[in-house]
Amino acid sequence: MTPMVTSRRERWLLVLSFAAIYIIWGSTYLAIRFAVESIPPLVVAGVRHLTAGSILMVWAWMRGYRPTRAEVKACAVLGFLFFLIGHGSLHWAETRVSSGLSALLVAAEPILLALMGLFIAHDTKFTVVNVSGLVLGLAGVALLTTDKASLGGSYVGAVVILLGTVAWSFGMLYSRRAAMPRDPIARSALPMLLGSFMLLIAAGISGEFAGVTSSAFTWKATLGLLYLIVFGSIVAFTAYTWLLERTSPVFLATHTYVNPIVAVLLGWMLADETVNGRVALAGAMVVLSVVLVSLPAGKKVSGSQFSVRSEEREAEPAAD
């Protein structure tokens, strides 16, 4: 788990890269909320990923990457699961649900992945600690989704976020066996680009382009969209790919513990979002459960099909 750095410059880059994926990816939830306040949500998601995906794809192309037909097919599936369903639902739901609560619900992804690995892929093994984390996390999600005050009365928004998180988790499982590009930049760029086309088509079908007027681009919404493109999808992802080559997946996955905390704090400080005792407790339960589910060692669960897990979970590139 120790990062592989060889110079003082790389140590500083390591610190800055971790700060990027900790803080920037945690702040994207608030940026989404600001952007969708006046710009239609599917348009925001589509433009964001079209711009960032195009830039990353040009970068990958200049590095010598050329997509195969099999890679395009696999990335189209991921574009549907990750960006049309996963991010499209998140952007839409944030017109109804606070950014901090959205981040806490999305943080349930490792819990869903663990359950899918057990019951669908049959490639996940659990320890006593992992099972405890699953139970704790599910209880935390239940607390969040039954708190009318923090939801603002929008149970539908919370359900949509969870459905999007399920789609993203299915995409993670699919990507492990799909013909994905070996180039790390293209591995994110191609699904992002194909997903952006789907998002913009969905925006057209739903009539969202009628809401794209000059008055929709307020300074807050425009800055939110630009922040998502430049920092959320390009800067943070570049830092992520750099870290992938220099540290272990387990060490890198610590950003999933920090992102929801950053999102909740920023939503509370900058957007007057409600953080009552119930949300704080449920959020702590979810974050702690992610830590417990991610632990690789522990005591075997007696009398069940669970056994000691010794392997590390592979980290997949993502653009929150």
C-alpha distance (Angstrom), angle and dihedral (degrees) to the residues before:
residue distance angle dihedral
M1 . . .
T2 3.81 . .
P3 3.83 111.8 .
M4 3.80 113.9 -116.0
V5 3.81 106.3 -124.9
T6 3.78 126.5 155.6
S7 3.80 105.5 -176.7
R8 3.79 143.9 32.2
R9 3.81 89.1 -107.1
E10 3.81 91.2 55.7
R11 3.80 90.7 48.6
W12 3.80 89.7 56.2
L13 3.80 90.7 45.8
L14 3.80 88.4 50.7
V15 3.80 91.9 53.6
L16 3.81 92.8 45.9
S17 3.82 92.5 46.2
F18 3.78 93.1 51.7
A19 3.80 89.6 46.1
A20 3.82 87.8 53.6
I21 3.80 96.6 53.0
Y22 3.83 92.4 39.4
I23 3.80 99.3 46.7
I24 3.80 105.8 21.9
W25 3.80 96.2 47.4
G26 3.80 88.8 45.2
S27 3.80 90.7 51.6
T28 3.82 96.0 49.9
Y29 3.81 91.2 82.4
L30 3.79 91.1 63.1
A31 3.82 90.7 43.7
I32 3.81 88.9 54.0
R33 3.80 90.5 51.5
F34 3.80 91.9 51.3
A35 3.83 92.3 46.8
V36 3.82 96.2 49.1
E37 3.81 93.4 47.6
S38 3.80 88.5 89.0
I39 3.83 108.5 -1.8
P40 3.85 114.8 74.2
P41 3.83 108.9 -100.3
L42 3.82 100.1 -125.8
V43 3.81 89.5 47.9
V44 3.82 89.5 52.5
A45 3.81 92.0 50.2
G46 3.80 93.1 43.5
V47 3.80 96.4 48.5
R48 3.80 91.5 42.6
H49 3.80 94.5 54.0
L50 3.80 95.6 36.7
T51 3.81 90.9 56.4
A52 3.80 97.0 41.2
G53 3.81 93.4 39.8
S54 3.81 91.9 51.0
I55 3.81 92.2 50.6
L56 3.80 92.5 47.9
M57 3.80 91.7 45.0
V58 3.81 91.5 53.2
W59 3.81 87.8 49.9
A60 3.81 91.5 51.0
W61 3.82 90.9 46.2
M62 3.81 91.0 52.8
R63 3.82 87.8 51.5
G64 3.80 87.9 59.1
Y65 3.80 100.8 -97.9
R66 3.82 117.7 151.4
P67 3.84 118.1 179.1
T68 3.79 121.6 -126.8
R69 3.80 124.2 -144.4
A70 3.80 90.8 -108.6
E71 3.81 91.2 52.1
V72 3.80 91.9 49.9
K73 3.82 90.9 51.9
A74 3.81 92.8 47.9
C75 3.81 92.7 45.8
A76 3.82 90.7 48.6
V77 3.81 88.7 58.6
L78 3.80 90.1 48.9
G79 3.79 91.0 45.6
F80 3.80 87.9 56.9
L81 3.82 95.2 46.2
F82 3.81 100.0 36.3
F83 3.77 104.3 35.3
L84 3.81 111.4 16.8
I85 3.81 95.9 41.7
G86 3.82 102.6 17.8
H87 3.79 101.9 42.1
G88 3.80 96.7 22.1
S89 3.80 90.5 58.8
L90 3.82 91.8 45.7
H91 3.81 93.7 51.7
W92 3.82 91.4 46.6
A93 3.81 93.6 46.2
E94 3.80 92.9 51.2
T95 3.80 88.1 68.3
R96 3.81 84.3 68.7
V97 3.83 108.1 22.9
S98 3.83 129.0 54.4
S99 3.80 119.4 -101.1
G100 3.81 93.1 -120.9
L101 3.79 93.7 52.6
S102 3.81 90.1 45.6
A103 3.81 90.1 55.4
L104 3.81 92.1 49.5
L105 3.81 91.6 50.9
V106 3.82 91.8 47.7
A107 3.83 87.9 49.7
A108 3.81 86.7 70.1
E109 3.82 87.9 76.1
P110 3.85 95.9 99.1
I111 3.81 88.5 50.4
L112 3.81 91.3 52.7
L113 3.80 91.1 44.9
A114 3.79 90.6 53.1
L115 3.81 91.8 50.7
M116 3.81 92.1 46.4
G117 3.78 90.8 48.4
L118 3.79 89.2 54.7
F119 3.80 102.0 42.1
I120 3.82 103.4 26.1
A121 3.81 110.4 24.5
H122 3.83 93.4 27.6
D123 3.81 89.3 -149.0
T124 3.80 100.8 108.2
K125 3.80 125.7 95.4
F126 3.78 123.4 -165.8
T127 3.75 137.9 -151.5
V128 3.79 128.9 -155.9
V129 3.81 88.9 -98.1
N130 3.81 92.4 49.6
V131 3.81 92.1 50.9
S132 3.80 89.8 49.1
G133 3.79 88.6 52.5
L134 3.81 91.5 51.4
V135 3.79 92.3 52.2
L136 3.80 92.1 45.4
G137 3.80 92.4 48.7
L138 3.79 95.1 48.7
A139 3.80 89.2 49.5
G140 3.81 89.9 50.6
V141 3.81 92.2 50.9
A142 3.81 89.5 48.7
L143 3.82 89.8 53.6
L144 3.80 91.6 49.7
T145 3.80 96.3 47.8
T146 3.81 94.5 47.9
D147 3.81 96.5 50.1
K148 3.80 104.2 101.2
A149 3.81 93.4 -174.2
S150 3.80 96.1 57.5
L151 3.80 92.5 39.7
G152 3.78 91.6 54.7
G153 3.78 87.5 -131.7
S154 3.83 92.6 -61.6
Y155 3.77 106.9 123.6
V156 3.80 87.7 156.3
G157 3.80 90.6 62.1
A158 3.81 92.0 53.1
V159 3.81 92.2 48.2
V160 3.82 91.2 48.9
I161 3.82 90.9 52.2
L162 3.80 90.8 50.7
L163 3.82 91.0 48.8
G164 3.79 89.1 50.9
T165 3.79 89.9 50.0
V166 3.81 89.5 51.5
A167 3.83 89.5 52.2
W168 3.82 90.5 49.7
S169 3.81 90.3 49.9
F170 3.81 91.2 50.9
G171 3.78 87.2 51.1
M172 3.79 91.0 53.4
L173 3.81 90.6 53.1
Y174 3.80 91.8 45.8
S175 3.81 93.2 49.1
R176 3.82 91.7 58.9
R177 3.81 90.5 66.3
A178 3.80 102.0 26.6
A179 3.80 127.1 100.8
M180 3.80 94.0 -101.2
P181 3.83 123.4 172.6
R182 3.78 113.9 -92.1
D183 3.80 91.5 -143.8
P184 3.84 104.8 92.6
I185 3.82 93.5 -144.2
A186 3.80 93.4 49.6
R187 3.79 90.1 45.3
S188 3.79 88.1 68.6
A189 3.81 99.8 27.3
L190 3.81 99.6 56.5
P191 3.84 98.1 50.5
M192 3.82 88.9 42.3
L193 3.80 92.2 51.6
L194 3.81 95.0 45.8
G195 3.80 90.8 44.2
S196 3.80 90.5 52.6
F197 3.82 90.3 57.8
M198 3.82 89.5 52.9
L199 3.81 91.6 48.2
L200 3.79 92.9 51.2
I201 3.82 91.6 47.1
A202 3.83 89.0 50.5
A203 3.81 89.5 48.5
G204 3.81 89.7 52.9
I205 3.81 93.7 47.6
S206 3.81 91.9 48.6
G207 3.80 91.6 49.6
E208 3.80 95.5 -116.8
F209 3.80 94.0 137.6
A210 3.80 88.2 70.6
G211 3.80 86.4 68.5
V212 3.79 93.7 53.3
T213 3.78 101.0 101.8
S214 3.77 133.1 141.3
S215 3.81 89.6 -101.5
A216 3.82 89.8 58.0
F217 3.80 90.9 65.4
T218 3.78 98.9 75.0
W219 3.77 117.3 168.2
K220 3.80 91.0 -102.9
A221 3.81 94.9 49.1
T222 3.81 93.2 43.8
L223 3.80 93.3 49.4
G224 3.81 89.7 47.0
L225 3.81 91.4 53.0
L226 3.81 93.5 45.7
Y227 3.82 90.3 48.2
L228 3.81 90.6 52.5
I229 3.81 92.0 50.5
V230 3.79 100.0 43.0
F231 3.79 103.8 31.2
G232 3.81 106.2 18.7
S233 3.80 98.6 44.9
I234 3.83 105.9 21.8
V235 3.82 111.8 25.7
A236 3.80 97.3 37.2
F237 3.80 93.2 42.7
T238 3.80 91.6 49.8
A239 3.81 88.4 52.4
Y240 3.80 89.5 48.0
T241 3.82 94.3 52.5
W242 3.82 90.3 46.8
L243 3.81 90.1 52.3
L244 3.81 92.2 47.7
E245 3.80 88.8 68.1
R246 3.81 95.2 46.9
T247 3.79 109.0 38.8
S248 3.78 139.6 35.2
P249 3.83 123.8 -90.2
V250 3.81 90.2 -117.0
F251 3.83 92.7 54.6
L252 3.79 91.3 44.2
A253 3.82 92.4 49.6
T254 3.81 90.1 66.6
H255 3.82 87.4 91.0
T256 3.83 87.6 76.6
Y257 3.82 88.4 65.1
V258 3.79 94.6 50.2
N259 3.83 104.2 38.9
P260 3.84 97.0 71.9
I261 3.81 91.9 47.5
V262 3.81 90.8 52.0
A263 3.82 90.7 46.7
V264 3.81 94.1 50.8
L265 3.81 93.3 47.1
L266 3.81 93.8 47.6
G267 3.80 92.2 46.8
W268 3.79 89.9 51.0
M269 3.82 95.0 45.9
L270 3.81 101.5 38.8
A271 3.80 105.8 25.2
D272 3.82 103.5 31.4
E273 3.81 91.1 -119.7
T274 3.79 118.1 173.0
V275 3.78 116.7 -102.2
N276 3.78 106.0 175.5
G277 3.78 127.4 169.6
R278 3.79 92.6 -91.2
V279 3.81 93.3 53.6
A280 3.82 91.3 46.3
L281 3.81 91.8 50.6
A282 3.80 94.2 44.7
G283 3.80 91.2 46.2
A284 3.79 91.8 51.4
M285 3.81 89.3 49.6
V286 3.80 92.5 51.8
V287 3.82 95.0 46.8
L288 3.82 92.4 46.3
S289 3.80 90.4 47.6
V290 3.82 90.9 54.2
V291 3.81 89.1 53.3
L292 3.82 91.8 49.1
V293 3.80 94.5 45.3
S294 3.82 90.0 51.0
L295 3.81 95.7 52.5
P296 3.83 110.3 111.1
A297 3.81 100.9 -157.8
G298 3.77 135.9 57.4
K299 3.76 148.7 107.0
K300 3.77 119.9 -49.3
V301 3.80 116.5 -105.3
S302 3.79 104.9 -116.9
G303 3.77 122.1 -138.0
S304 3.81 96.2 17.8
Q305 3.77 143.4 78.3
F306 3.82 91.7 -97.0
S307 3.79 118.0 107.3
V308 3.79 140.3 172.4
R309 3.78 114.1 -63.6
S310 3.77 114.9 -146.9
E311 3.78 102.9 163.7
E312 3.81 125.0 90.8
R313 3.80 118.4 -118.6
E314 3.80 111.0 -114.9
A315 3.77 114.7 -114.2
E316 3.81 116.1 -131.4
P317 3.79 124.0 -156.0
A318 3.78 111.9 -104.8
A319 3.78 137.3 175.4
D320 3.77 111.1 -149.6
